[in-house]
């Protein structure tokens, strides 16, 4: 038994006419008659007394009418509830982002989030990893995608890795170094180095790697703009130490990005506070994140 058949039955009962019921339902009158005959065969009883002037309910029809009305009302309530739920979540999700998040799963995750929760606005704030982490801790951001620091996160913070990346040595394509498979950090001694500013977490990673090799990270040009890294390399100034997945390095035939040896790796992760309880908007986003794994 289908809901549309019950709707036809109720319409005929209330209109006391197959013709008026058909007009009310915007269907042809023969289709109404066919639906009623099908329902009567299914139930094994005649539901209407048909006369040339009107249609009346039989005893079986009078039993069915309140049942059919309640069933249709319940179905409508279910539809209304879940239609409302689609737009139930509103408000704002505040996310911090560092450079290069376009290479992570974040755009796809936000696409799915928008499809499921179109009523939520997403405020994307860019910044450096350290400042974004501080904003997550203080609660001015719901979460942030940032380069994880070398030291473990504080206990009340949670993280999910979105990207595994490494720092590469960016050299001119015509440089003898371009033919190598990797660049030992010892080979960078005495060369003009272009890399991130002191406020960047990647600068800290590089400094640690050089200290382990008993070398000094002698940065001569410092900027967090990797496009400028590339421009300075192409100008013949020196070697850049840049994130290998940065968009500024993509499809540029004038430079080559080589891994360092030993590798200097890092992770970009979504970080949020586990306590106090996360916002409804972040909870919905985390549900998508966990499902997408």
C-alpha angles and dihedrals in degrees: 000000000000130000092235090058090053090050090054091048093051092046092053091046093051096041094039086216136086090211096051091044090053091051091048092051093041093235135116117275094237089057090056092050091049092051092051093048089050091051092048091051090049093051095037094230138091111252101188138040105221120209129167091256106035148359121238133187119253120219089269089050092052090052092049098046099074091041092051092046092052091047092052091046091051091049090050090050091053091049092048093048095052094040088055091047091060089066098029098101112076136150128074135305110208114206129176119212136190125207115289099033088129086076092057130073091263098101092051092045091051090048091056091043090054092049092052098037109027091161093067119090116214118215110200115197118188124210147119122304097250095050093044091050089052091051091051090051093050092046100243088118126045090213142332139213106226144145107276113242121241092247118070117268118256114272097254092056124089128199141188118194114235100173139021109207142162139208114252134199107242113207135167113274090239093053118112086234090064090075093060124097091221141357119237110224088234089067090062093065112115094011126116105260126203117193147127127320124258090262092063123097089216090061087058090051091052093047090053092050091051093046090053088055090048090245134129119239096226101188113189099175119036125187135134091219107100091190086062089047088059094045091052091049091050088050088060096246099127148286121317124215104209142155106277096221095050112130091231089070096050118113096348106142093189095069137043125210113213128185117247122240115254090030119247103212133176140173132234111212142172106247126193140160114265092199137079098035112283121248120267089248093054091044089056091048092049090052089059091045093053093045091051095059 
